[in-house]
Amino acid sequence: MSHTATGSDGEVLRIFLFGMQGYMSTVLERLLADERVRVVGLCSGPPAGFIQRARAAAGLVQRRLRIRGRYDVVVRDPFAQCADPWRLARRNGVTCYSHRQIKDPAFAEKVRAARPDILLVAGFPRLIPPSVIATPSRLGINLHPSLLPRHRGGTPNRWIIRNGETETGITAHVLDENFDTGEILGQWPVMLEPGLSWGEAEHQILARLPDVVEEIVSNVVGGALVRTPQPQGGGEYEPPFHGAHAWIDWTQPFDEIAQTCLATRPKTGALTSIDGRRQCIWSVGTVTDLDAGSVAPGTILHLNAAGHPVVACGLGQALTVEKIVAYGEVRDSRGWRDFAVGRRFQTTFEMSA
């Protein structure tokens, strides 16, 4: 292990930030309130442009008119309540740059001209070039939302929830030329209760971030950062959680399907299809004393006493579809016209394409 040297006492720490709405919102709010720090720049996603606003408006109209289609299923982004970091930075006199500029050779010179001591990254989806990493006088730090070296990559907590794991956390590590491989500067575990959704896990990360930022700043100012290399082996990268990962494989048992639902909330619920028509399953329940082994997985067997469809799944099990997402709202599955007895949910993403 080695220690990172810092400057003299009383020095104002100049920090250049990289991140998107969510983690960076919390980090920026904490730093703007810290007299030991001056935020000298921000690289983030700019506020929604005309096309994005038009799509959002089209989706709202589609949902209100109860029209089935592309935009009718969205519920909410887990970071929707967070401040837009671009707007927040501009209100506080911080120069902002679009994340699309990251590979422009001139961008590194703009960062260097801000004379940062630290680059601080939180929730930034792009690999930062070496020319930018080399700009600060001290080092670059990334705040990654898992306990490295496990769950490297851009969507760690969706996979943690999908896998049914009970612990996540935040890792501060030195920014290097690869995703999430730099020396570890600190780790803060976050325990997850069974049945927690992806969005709820992210909220627990957000709640922990202010204390993490406080500790990082204090350690940099006080010269107390300790750099520990990540262990060789044992690291893992998962692919971005989207597309087929959000679709239900009805040949899997109840527990796996339930975790798929949790890993997709609050955005859509788990995705599936009947006769080519997309369905979004928010939550499922167990069924006891029912042998569905001779029935094709995904088949709607009957409606239970509450009117919920009972569906065959893997290992001869069955489950109830309790809540769904339709027209941008979570609703009870009772009476949903697509859920007729004898119909069959298609079992894979490819089959429903």
C-alpha positions in Angstrom: 0.0 0.0 0.0 1.1 3.6 -0.6 -0.1 7.0 0.5 -1.2 9.8 -1.8 0.5 13.1 -0.9 -1.6 16.3 -0.7 -0.9 20.0 -0.4 -0.8 22.4 2.6 -3.5 22.9 5.2 -6.2 25.3 4.3 -5.9 24.8 0.6 -9.1 24.9 -1.4 -9.5 21.7 -3.4 -10.3 22.2 -7.0 -12.5 19.4 -8.4 -13.7 18.7 -11.9 -16.7 16.4 -12.0 -18.0 13.7 -14.4 -21.4 12.1 -14.0 -25.0 12.0 -14.9 -28.3 12.6 -13.1 -28.4 10.4 -10.1 -25.1 9.8 -8.3 -23.6 13.0 -9.6 -26.6 15.0 -8.5 -25.9 13.9 -4.9 -22.2 14.4 -5.2 -22.5 17.9 -6.7 -25.0 19.0 -4.0 -22.6 17.8 -1.3 -19.5 19.5 -2.8 -21.3 22.8 -3.4 -21.9 23.1 0.3 -18.3 22.4 1.2 -16.1 25.4 1.8 -13.0 23.3 1.4 -13.9 22.6 -2.2 -14.3 24.6 -5.4 -16.1 22.8 -8.3 -14.2 24.0 -11.4 -16.2 22.1 -14.1 -18.7 19.5 -14.9 -19.1 17.0 -17.7 -22.6 15.6 -17.9 -25.6 15.1 -20.0 -27.2 18.4 -21.0 -30.9 19.0 -20.3 -33.3 17.3 -22.7 -33.4 18.8 -26.2 -36.3 19.2 -28.5 -36.4 15.6 -29.7 -36.3 14.2 -26.2 -39.0 16.5 -25.1 -41.2 15.7 -28.1 -40.8 11.9 -27.3 -41.7 12.5 -23.7 -44.8 14.5 -24.8 -45.8 11.8 -27.3 -45.5 9.1 -24.6 -47.7 11.1 -22.2 -50.4 11.5 -24.9 -50.1 7.8 -25.7 -50.6 6.8 -22.1 -53.4 9.2 -21.4 -55.3 7.9 -24.5 -54.7 4.3 -23.5 -52.9 3.5 -26.8 -50.7 0.4 -26.8 -47.2 0.9 -28.1 -43.6 1.9 -27.5 -44.1 4.6 -24.8 -47.1 3.2 -22.8 -45.1 1.2 -20.3 -42.6 3.6 -18.7 -43.2 4.1 -15.0 -40.3 6.0 -13.5 -36.5 6.3 -13.6 -35.0 5.6 -10.1 -33.1 8.9 -10.3 -36.1 11.0 -11.5 -36.2 12.8 -8.1 -32.5 13.8 -8.3 -31.5 17.3 -9.5 -30.3 17.7 -13.0 -26.5 18.2 -12.4 -26.1 20.4 -15.5 -28.8 22.8 -14.4 -27.6 22.7 -10.8 -24.0 23.4 -11.8 -25.0 26.3 -14.1 -27.1 27.9 -11.3 -23.9 27.9 -9.2 -21.6 29.3 -11.8 -19.9 26.1 -12.8 -18.9 25.7 -16.4 -20.6 22.6 -18.0 -19.5 20.4 -20.9 -21.6 17.8 -22.7 -20.6 14.1 -22.2 -20.5 13.9 -26.0 -17.3 16.0 -26.0 -15.3 13.5 -24.0 -13.3 12.2 -27.0 -12.7 15.6 -28.6 -8.9 16.3 -28.3 -9.7 19.9 -27.4 -11.7 18.7 -24.4 -8.6 17.6 -22.4 -7.2 21.1 -22.8 -10.4 22.7 -21.5 -10.2 20.4 -18.4 -6.5 21.2 -18.0 -7.3 25.0 -18.2 -9.6 24.6 -15.2 -6.5 23.5 -13.1 -8.2 20.7 -11.2 -6.5 19.0 -8.3 -9.0 16.1 -8.5 -11.2 14.5 -11.2 -14.2 13.0 -9.4 -16.4 10.6 -11.4 -19.8 9.3 -10.3 -22.2 7.5 -12.6 -20.5 8.5 -15.9 -21.3 6.0 -18.7 -18.2 6.6 -20.9 -14.6 5.6 -20.6 -12.5 8.7 -19.9 -9.5 9.1 -22.2 -5.9 9.0 -20.8 -5.4 12.6 -22.0 -8.2 13.7 -19.6 -7.1 11.4 -16.8 -3.7 13.0 -16.9 -5.0 16.6 -16.3 -5.4 16.8 -12.5 -2.5 17.8 -10.3 -3.2 14.9 -7.9 -5.4 12.1 -9.2 -8.7 11.0 -10.6 -11.2 9.2 -8.4 -14.2 7.1 -9.5 -17.1 6.3 -7.1 -18.4 2.9 -8.3 -21.7 1.5 -6.9 -20.5 -2.0 -6.0 -17.8 -3.6 -3.9 -15.0 -4.0 -6.4 -13.6 -6.1 -7.9 -17.1 -7.7 -8.0 -19.7 -6.2 -10.4 -17.6 -4.0 -12.6 -19.4 -2.2 -15.4 -22.3 0.2 -15.8 -25.3 -1.5 -14.3 -24.0 -3.4 -11.2 -27.0 -3.1 -9.0 -29.4 -4.4 -11.6 -27.3 -7.6 -11.7 -27.0 -7.7 -7.9 -30.7 -7.6 -7.5 -31.2 -10.0 -10.4 -28.8 -12.5 -8.7 -30.6 -12.2 -5.4 -27.5 -10.9 -3.6 -27.8 -9.2 -0.2 -24.9 -6.7 -0.3 -23.8 -3.9 -2.5 -21.8 -0.8 -1.7 -19.7 2.1 -2.9 -16.0 1.7 -3.9 -13.8 4.8 -4.4 -10.9 3.9 -6.7 -8.2 5.6 -8.7 -9.3 6.4 -12.2 -7.3 4.5 -14.8 -7.6 3.7 -18.5 -10.0 0.7 -17.9 -13.5 0.5 -16.4 -13.3 0.0 -12.6 -9.8 -1.5 -12.3 -7.9 1.2 -10.4 -6.4 1.0 -6.9 -9.1 1.1 -4.2 -9.2 4.2 -1.9 -12.1 3.1 0.3 -15.2 0.9 0.4 -18.6 1.3 2.1 -20.9 -1.7 2.2 -24.7 -1.4 1.9 -26.8 -4.3 3.0 -29.9 -5.2 1.0 -33.1 -6.7 2.4 -34.6 -9.6 0.5 -37.3 -8.5 -1.9 -35.7 -5.1 -2.5 -36.0 -3.7 -6.1 -33.3 -2.3 -8.2 -34.6 1.3 -7.7 -34.7 0.8 -3.9 -31.1 -0.4 -3.9 -30.1 2.7 -5.9 -31.8 4.9 -3.3 -29.8 3.2 -0.5 -26.6 4.1 -2.5 -27.8 7.7 -2.9 -28.4 7.9 0.8 -24.9 6.8 1.6 -23.1 9.0 -1.0 -22.9 12.3 1.0 -21.0 10.6 3.8 -18.7 8.9 1.3 -18.0 12.2 -0.4 -17.3 13.8 3.0 -14.8 11.1 3.9 -13.1 11.3 0.5 -12.7 15.1 0.7 -11.4 14.9 4.3 -8.9 12.2 3.3 -7.6 14.2 0.3 -7.3 17.4 2.3 -5.7 15.6 5.2 -3.3 13.5 3.2 -4.9 10.3 4.4 -5.8 8.5 1.2 -4.5 4.9 1.1 -4.2 3.2 -2.3 -4.7 -0.6 -2.3 -4.4 -2.6 -5.6 -7.4 -4.6 -6.5 -6.8 -8.4 -6.1 -5.7 -10.3 -9.2 -8.6 -12.4 -10.4 -12.0 -12.5 -9.0 -13.1 -9.4 -10.9 -16.2 -9.6 -13.1 -17.9 -7.6 -15.8 -21.6 -8.0 -16.5 -23.1 -6.7 -19.7 -25.4 -3.6 -19.6 -28.7 -4.8 -18.2 -31.2 -4.2 -21.0 -32.9 -5.9 -23.8 -33.1 -9.7 -23.3 -32.0 -9.4 -19.7 -35.3 -7.8 -18.8 -37.4 -10.5 -20.4 -38.9 -13.4 -18.5 -37.8 -16.9 -19.3 -40.9 -18.9 -18.2 -38.9 -22.1 -18.1 -37.1 -20.8 -15.0 -38.5 -21.4 -11.5 -40.5 -18.8 -9.5 -37.5 -17.3 -7.6 -35.6 -16.5 -10.9 -38.7 -14.8 -12.4 -39.4 -12.9 -9.2 -35.8 -11.5 -9.3 -36.2 -10.5 -12.9 -39.2 -8.4 -11.9 -37.3 -6.8 -9.1 -34.3 -6.0 -11.3 -36.5 -4.1 -13.8 -38.4 -1.9 -11.3 -39.3 1.0 -11.3 -38.8 1.4 -15.0 -41.1 -1.2 -16.6 -41.4 -4.4 -14.7 -40.2 -7.6 -16.4 -41.1 -8.0 -20.0 -42.8 -10.8 -21.8 -45.2 -11.3 -24.7 -48.5 -13.0 -25.7 -49.1 -13.4 -29.4 -46.5 -10.8 -30.1 -48.1 -8.2 -27.8 -45.7 -7.0 -25.1 -46.6 -7.4 -21.5 -44.9 -5.8 -18.4 -45.0 -7.9 -15.2 -44.5 -5.8 -12.1 -44.8 -8.5 -9.4 -45.5 -12.2 -9.1 -46.6 -14.4 -6.2 -46.1 -18.1 -5.3 -48.6 -20.8 -5.8 -48.6 -23.8 -3.4 -49.9 -27.3 -4.0 -50.1 -27.1 -7.8 -48.3 -29.5 -10.1 -47.8 -27.8 -13.4 -45.1 -30.2 -14.6 -47.1 -31.5 -17.6 -48.0 -28.0 -18.9 -45.8 -25.9 -21.1 -44.1 -23.1 -19.1 -45.8 -19.7 -19.7 -49.3 -21.2 -20.0 -52.1 -19.4 -18.1 -53.7 -22.3 -16.2 -56.6 -20.5 -14.6 -57.6 -17.4 -12.6 -57.3 -17.6 -8.8 -60.0 -16.4 -6.4 -58.7 -12.9 -6.6 -58.9 -12.9 -10.4 -55.1 -13.1 -11.0 -53.8 -15.4 -13.7 -52.0 -18.5 -12.5 -49.1 -19.3 -14.9 -46.9 -22.5 -15.3 -43.2 -21.9 -14.9 -40.0 -23.9 -14.5 -39.5 -27.0 -12.3 -43.2 -27.8 -12.5 -44.0 -24.7 -10.5 -46.7 -22.1 -11.0 -47.0 -18.5 -10.0 -49.6 -15.7 -10.0 -49.2 -12.5 -12.0 -50.2 -10.0 -9.4 -49.4 -6.5 -10.8 -48.6 -5.3 -14.2 -47.6 -2.0 -15.9 -50.0 -0.6 -18.4 -50.2 2.9 -19.8 -47.5 4.1 -17.5 -49.1 2.9 -14.3 -48.8 0.0 -12.0 -52.2 -1.8 -11.9 -53.7 -5.0 -10.6 -53.7 -7.8 -13.3 -57.4 -8.6 -12.7 -59.4 -8.2 -15.8 -56.5 -7.5 -18.1 -57.9 -8.6 -21.5 -54.8 -10.3 -22.7 -54.7 -12.8 -19.8 -57.1 -15.4 -20.9 -57.0 -19.0 -19.6 -55.1 -21.2 -22.0 -53.0 -18.5 -23.6 -49.3 -18.8 -23.4 -46.6 -16.2 -22.6 -43.7 -16.7 -25.0 -40.6 -17.9 -23.1 -37.7 -15.9 -24.5 -36.8 -12.5 -25.9 -35.9 -14.1 -29.3 -39.2 -15.9 -29.6 -41.2 -12.7 -29.0 -39.2 -10.5 -31.4 
